[in-house]
Amino acid sequence: MTSFAEAADAIIAAGNRLDQRGLAPATAGNYSMRLADGTLAVTVSGAHKGRLAPAQIMRVDARGAPLDAKKPSAETLLHCLIYELDPSAGAILHTHSIAGVVLSRKLAEADAIVLSGYELLKVYPGIDTHAVDVAMPLVENSQDMTALAEELRTLLAAQPALLPAFYIRGHGLYAWGPTMAAAEAVAEGSEYLLACEWEAAKAQGA
């Protein structure tokens, strides 16, 4: 089981890598891991993810209440929701790409981003072929995290099989997995697929 020190190291390493890939602009994003005692290690509010230090990782309880004298990310409630709905989740990454943000805004009336025919769809659990349609939930952005969490609860619970990714329109991607390595694979794979969709839309005159 993951200790706080191990989680902090993994979160810092992920932040450095995602920043280098252009998925963590300015102070955007928030990352977390579930700890052995059921609490969470999460990035503090306002930290640049490419320059994280151990002091910028803190602990919160399963409901998001701080256990340290620090301020957690404003979106910590969304992390708590994911851990609640997916007992296998061990790490969560919230990334931001230009392609994903623009694509999600273009799909103004959609409640999902449908991804079809891509080999990299196999990054998602249970998928072993490119010949499949995957609907990534797409939800409206909001500054009210309680309301957004409840909207997402309904949306995610309605899935026949929980996809470990969703998108907040004009905002960014949430991706997760049982380990930090698995969460990174889902985040990077999802961002790649979103970039492919946006390039295809541009080629079609979007």
Long-range contacts (C-beta under 8 A, 24 or more apart in sequence): 1-35, 1-36, 2-33, 2-34, 2-35, 2-36, 2-41, 2-90, 3-35, 3-36, 4-35, 4-41, 4-57, 4-59, 7-33, 7-35, 7-41, 7-57, 8-41, 8-54, 8-57, 10-91, 10-180, 11-41, 11-43, 11-52, 11-57, 11-180, 12-52, 12-53, 12-54, 12-57, 13-180, 14-91, 14-93, 14-180, 14-183, 14-184, 15-43, 15-49, 15-50, 15-51, 15-52, 16-50, 16-52, 17-184, 18-49, 18-50, 18-93, 18-95, 18-184, 18-187, 19-48, 19-49, 19-50, 19-51, 20-50, 21-188, 22-97, 22-98, 23-95, 23-96, 23-97, 23-187, 23-188, 23-191, 24-48, 24-49, 24-50, 24-95, 24-96, 25-96, 28-96, 28-172, 29-93, 29-94, 29-95, 29-96, 29-172, 30-73, 30-75, 30-76, 30-79, 30-94, 31-91, 31-92, 31-93, 31-94, 32-76, 32-79, 32-91, 32-92, 33-90, 33-91, 33-92, 33-180, 34-83, 34-89, 34-90, 34-91, 35-59, 38-62, 39-67, 40-64, 40-76, 40-79, 40-80, 40-83, 42-72, 42-73, 42-76, 42-79, 43-72, 43-73, 44-70, 44-71, 44-72, 44-73, 45-71, 45-72, 45-73, 45-74, 46-71, 74-145, 75-145, 76-145, 77-145, 77-146, 77-148, 77-149, 78-145, 78-148, 78-149, 78-152, 78-174, 80-149, 81-149, 81-152, 81-153, 81-156, 82-174, 82-176, 85-153, 85-156, 85-157, 85-162, 86-162, 86-164, 86-176, 88-178, 89-164, 89-176, 89-177, 89-178, 90-176, 90-177, 90-178, 90-179, 90-180, 90-182, 90-183, 91-176, 91-177, 91-178, 91-179, 91-180, 91-182, 91-183, 92-174, 92-175, 92-176, 92-183, 93-174, 93-175, 93-176, 93-183, 93-184, 93-186, 93-187, 94-172, 94-173, 94-174, 95-172, 95-173, 95-175, 95-187, 95-191, 96-171, 96-172, 96-173, 97-172, 97-173, 97-191, 97-194, 97-195, 99-191, 99-194, 99-195, 99-197, 99-198, 99-199, 100-167, 100-172, 100-173, 100-191, 100-194, 100-195, 100-198, 101-170, 101-171, 101-172, 102-198, 103-194, 103-197, 103-198, 103-201, 104-138, 104-167, 104-168, 104-169, 104-170, 104-171, 105-169, 105-170, 106-198, 106-201, 106-206, 107-138, 107-169, 110-138, 111-137, 111-138, 111-139, 111-155, 112-136, 112-137, 112-138, 113-138, 113-167, 113-194, 113-197, 115-193, 115-197, 118-193, 118-196, 120-189, 120-192, 120-193, 121-193, 123-185, 123-186, 123-189, 123-190, 124-163, 124-164, 124-165, 124-186, 124-189, 125-164, 126-161, 134-163, 135-163, 136-163, 136-165, 136-166, 136-167, 136-190, 137-163, 137-166, 137-167, 138-166, 138-167, 138-169, 139-166, 139-167, 139-168, 139-169, 140-168, 140-169, 141-168, 141-169, 141-170, 141-171, 165-190, 167-194
